[in-house]
Amino acid sequence: MSVRIVLGTQWGDEGKGKAIDTFAGDFDYVARYNGGNNAGHTIVNEYGSFKIHLTPSGVFYPNVTCLVGGGVVMDPAVMLKEMKSLEDAGIVLKDRLLISPRSHVIMPYHKILDGLYEDAKGEGATGTTRRGIGPTFADKVSYNGIRWGDFADSAIFASRLKIQLVLKNKIIIALGGNALEFDAIYDEYMGYYAQLKPFIRELFPIVHDGLKNGKNFLLEQAMGTCLDTDWGTYPFVTGSTTIASAATTGLGIPPQDIDEVVGIAKSYTTRVGGGPLPTEIFDDEFAIETLSEVAATTGRIRRGGWFDVEIVRFASMISGIDKIFLTKLDILSAFDEIKICTGYELDGKSVHYYDLDSYQLGRVRPIYETLPGWRVDIRYIREYKKLPSKAQAYVERVEELVGVKVGWVTNGPEREAIITR
């Protein structure tokens, strides 16, 4: 039996999908256990290029059973669209994709409220995806959520929906929106349930029978450590726990059964939406253009910055990361010099990520170390020793500063563009 967690060490967008796709062939189960369709994992393989939001990224391996745990919130329209795109590409989902009845459902009012809240905050907006994720998690902890299990009895679903519409319509109208009608939502969501019902199954006995019988589990985290509700840059965070402990609550894996935690770290740092990004680049147009990206989920521009040791080291400490999976090293081939943030100063004093709230983090002065670039195309190299010596020096300096071994390096989006150390 083996249980490996793959999680992001930054603000998401680290390349977790690539890591899962790399590892999944050796596992019996691949599972999502947190977040929702605010996450987007990009996969490039022989089937094509896919942006996966809810389906576990191991779906492309026919021997893998994919689990969506109760810690995931789900927009059924997104789930069904994603399933269709996979089936159209020749991927078989029957008896391979299983969804927990404990998973909470994103309802139309969640998406409406997400947008209205952001608009009402003005310049203080969090920068959410407006996909209804936060309001759904808020309903979950305030006993107002609707789960897939509620749909099994249509009378229970109808009752819970009526109560929520009474509550939610008052808020929507107060914030300038239009009230929602029961019948349209009831019919639409019962239709979604009818399509997803064959895939909905209690996962707890599946997980524990698998553990008992020596099956191998690969657990796929959504978002990044610094978006965690408790340990991230609050309030500029996501609605769910994004550290390794979420595997227990979101899927039912006992902590003692977790064998390995792999932390995914991009070779530089990006962030989408609001909130601090200490190493963000403002004064170098070439670096801004090279390191900025388009988010897989929302199409928004990710702000770019240099690698930040402080946050990756913190992520490694809080989740007990055993190895780093370093992604997108090839992007840094464009630079003559490459900076690494080795620490912070605030008001003339040395500080750490964990000392600060998000507003203080936005005021820190990053301390940089500059390394020489290699200015060589490394995209087709498959052995570590064949990388330019300066590229190796960069990887090894990251490893030294973070204090965790770099076990893998990626140098392109393709499945084969990976170097194992």
N, C-alpha and C positions, 0 to 999 in steps of 0.2 A: 504494500500500500504506500502511496505517495500523495501528499497534498501540497501543492505549490500555489502560492498567491503571487499574482502579478499586479503591481500597483504603481501609480504615478507618483513621482517625487516632487513635482513642481506645481504648476497651476493647470494641469491637464494638457492635452495635445502633445504628450511626450512620445507617442508612438507605441502605445500599448497594444493596438491591434496587430502591428507587425510582430511584436513579441509573442502574442498568443498564437498567431498563425505559424510562427516558427516552432513553438513548443507542442502544439496541440496534437500532432500525429502520434505522440508517445503516451497519450492519456485516454482514459475511457470516458471521462466526463469533463466537459468544460462548462463553467457556470458563471453567470452574472449574478451579483448579490447586492448591488446598491445602485443609486442614481435612477436615471430614466432616459428618455430620448433627448436629453440635453447633452448626452455624451455622443461622440462620433468617432468610431475607429475605422481607419482607412485600410483596406486590404487589397493588395494587387497580387493575383495569382493566375493560373492557367484558365480560370473561369472568366476573368476580366478584372475590372477595378470596381470595388464596392465600398460604399460608405455605410457602415453598420452602426445602428443606433441602439437596438434592443436585443437582437439575436446574438448569442455568444459567438465570438469570432472563430471558434473551432468548428463551425458548421460545415466548412469546406472539406473536412476529413470524414469519409463515410463511416468509419469505425467509432466516431465520437457521438455520444449522446449529449445534447445541449440542454442545460437547465437554466431557467429564469426564476430566481428565488423571490421570496416574499419581501425582501428588502428593496426590490425594484418597483418603481411606479411606472404605469404603462398607459400610453395613449394607444388605444386599440386600432385607430385608423393608421397610425404610423406602423404598428406591428404588422398589420395585414398587408400594407403596401410593401414592407420589407420582405415579408414571406413570399409574396408574389414575385418580386424581383429575383429572389433566390431560386424559386421553383422554375421560373422562366429560363434561368441559367443552367438548369439541369440538376439542381441540388434537391435531394429527397429530404423532406421534413417529417413525414409521417413516422411516428414512433421514435423520432430522433430529437424533436423539440418539445420540451415539457415545461409548462408554466405553472407556477404555484398559485393555488386559489387564495393565498394570503396576500398576493400582490395587490396593491391599491391602484385604482383606476383613475386616470386623469379625465375629468369631466369637462364639458364646455365652459362652465363657470370658472373653473380653475385657470384656464387660459385667458379668459376675459379679465379676471381679477389680477392676474399677473401683469397684464398690460396697464390696467387702470392704476395699480399701485405704483408702477414705475413712472407713469406720467404724473401722478400726484406728487411724487418726490422731487420732480424737477432736476435741478443740478445735483441733488443728493441721491439720484437713482443708483441702484445697485449694479445695473448692467446685466440683468438676467436675460435668458434666451427668450423669455415671454412664451415658453411652452407649457406653463402651468405647473412646473415641477415644485417650486417652493410652496404654493398654495395647497398642493396635494399632500405634501409632507406635513404642512401645518394642520390640515384636516385629520391626518393620521394620528397625530399626537394629541389632538383636541377632541377625539372620539367622534369626528364627523366624516370620517372617510368611508368610501364604498370600495369593497374588495370583490375580486372575481367570485369568491365563494358566496356573496350575497345574491348573485344572479341565478344560482341554482334553484331558488324559490322566487318566482317572479313577483309574488306578493311582497316579499321582504324587500326586494330591490325597489319596487314601486313606493313602498312606505318610506324607505330611507331617502329616495330621490325627492319625494314631496317635501319632506322635512328640510332637506338641504336647499331646495329652491325657495322656500319661505325665508330662510336665513340669508342666502346668497343674493337673492333679488333685491333685498333691502339695501345691501352694501353696494351692489352694482348701480342701482338707481341713484343712491346718494353720491356716487363718484361720477355721475353723468352718463352711465350706460343704459342700455335697454333691458327690460326684464325678459327672462327666458321662459319658454312654455314647456310644461311637463310632457305633453303627448309626443312632441317631436323628438325630445331627448330620449324618452323611454323607448320609443320604437327604434331609433337609431342604435342605441346601445344594446338592446336585446338582439338586434340584428348582428352586431359585432360579436356578442357572446355566442350566438348560434354558430358562427364561423370558427371561433376559437375554442369552443367547448371540447372538441376532440383532443386538444393539446393541453388542457388544464388537468392537473393531477397533483395530489399531495406529494411533496418531494421528500418529506422527512424520512419515511421508510426506505425510499430509494437511496438517499444519501447514506443512511446508517447501515443498510444492508451492503452497500458498496464498500464502505469503510471496513466492515466486518470481513468481507470476502476479498480484501486485498486489492480493490480497484484503485485506479489512479485518478486524482482530481486536479484539474487546473482551474483556478479561481480568478476571474477577470474583473478587476476593479474598474469603476468608471470615475472620471475626473482625476484630480491630483490631490496630494496631501494638503497643500496650502489652500484648498477650497473646502476643507473639512469644517463642519459646523462648529466644532469646539476648538480645534487647533489651527484653523486657517485664519485668513485675514478678515475676520468678521467686522462688519456685516457683508463684506464683498466675498461671499462664499456660496456654496451650493446648499441644498436642503437636506443632504444625507451625510452620514459618516463615510469618510474616504480613506481611512487607515485600515490596517490589517484586521483589527478587531471586528470590523463590520461583517466579516465572513461568518462569524458565529451567529450574530443576530439576523443577518440577511439570508443565510442558507442553512444554518443549523449544524455547522462544523464545530465540534468541540475544540477549544484552543490547543489542547495537548496533541491533537492529531495533525496540526500544521507543521510540516517538515521544513519548508523553505519559503522564504519571501524574496522575490526578485523585484528590485526597484528600477523602474524605467526612467531614465533621465535623458533629456535632449542635450546635445553638445553645446547648446546655448539656451536661452530662456525666452519663452513667449507667454503672453497672457492676453485673453480676449475679455472685453467688458471693462467695468470699473475696478478700482482698487489699486494698491501700490505695486509697483514693479521696480525694485531698487536699482537694477542694472539697465533699465530702459535707456535706449540711445536716442538722443535728441539732436546732436550736433554733427552727425556724420551721415549724409544722405545715402552714400553707397551702402553703409552698414545697415541703415534703416530699411532700405529696399531689399537687401539680401536676406535679412533675418526676419522681416515681417512676413506673415503667411495669411492664407484665407482659411477660416475655421471650417471643418468638415460638416458641422451640424448647422450652423447659422449663416455661413457665408460672410461673417464679419471679419474684419482685419485683425489679426493677432499682432499686438505690439511686440517688438523684438528687443532683446537685450543680451548681454554677455552671460556666460555660465555663472551661476550664483551658488557657491559652495555652501553658504550658510543654510539655505533652504533644503538642499539635497542632504546635507549632513543631519539636519533636524529630522527630515523624513526617515532617514536611515535609523536614527535613534528611536523614534517613537513607534515604528513598525517592526523593528528588529530585522532590518534588511540584511540578507546574506550576500547578495551579489547585485551589481549594477549592470543593467542592459543599456548601453550608451548608444543613442540614435543620432542619425543625420550628421555624422562626422564629415561627410562629403561636402556639406554646405560651407564648412569653414575653409575649404580649399581656396576660396575666393580672396582670402585676406593675407596681406604681408605680415601683419601682426594680429595676435588674438589675445584678448583680455580675459582674465578669470577673476571674479570677485572673491576674495579670500576672507572678507569680514566687513563689518560696518563700524562707522563712528556716528554718534549722535551727540550734538552739543559738546564736541571735543572729547567724548569718552567712548571707549571700545564697548560695543554692545553685541548681543546675539539676537537672532530671530525671535527666540522664545521670551526675550525681555520686553518685547514691544507689542503695542496694539497696532492696528492697521494704519492709524493716522501717524503714529511715530515712525512706522516703517517707511511711510511715504516721505519722511524728512531725513532719513539717514544718508550719510555720505559713504558710498561703496569704496572699499579699499581694493585696488586692482594690482594684479601681477600680470605683466605682459610677456607672452611667449612668442617666438617667431613662427610665422605661418609656413606652409610647405608649398603652396602655389602649384600643386600637381593634381591632375584628375585621378582620384582614388576609387572611382565608382566600380571598377571591374576587378579590384583586388579582393582575393578570398582567403589570404593567409596573413596573419598579423605581422609576421616578420618581413613581409614584402611591402608593408606600408612605409612611406617615407619616415626617416628617423625622427623628424620633427613632429609628425602626426603621432607616432608612438610616444614621444615625449609628452605631448598634450594629454593623451589618454592616461599615461602613468602619473602625470601630475594631478589630474582629476582624482584618480584613485587614491593617491597619497593624501590629498587635502580632505577628501570626504571620509577616508578611513575605511572604505569598503572596496573589495576587489571588483574590478570591471571584468565581467565574464564574457560579454559579447559586445561587439561594435557593429553598427549598421552603416552602410555607405551607399544607400539607394532605396527606392520604394519597393523594388521587386522582392519576391520571396527569397531568392538566392543571394540577395545583396546583404550578406551578413558574415561577420568574421567571429569565430569562436576562439577564445584565448585558453 
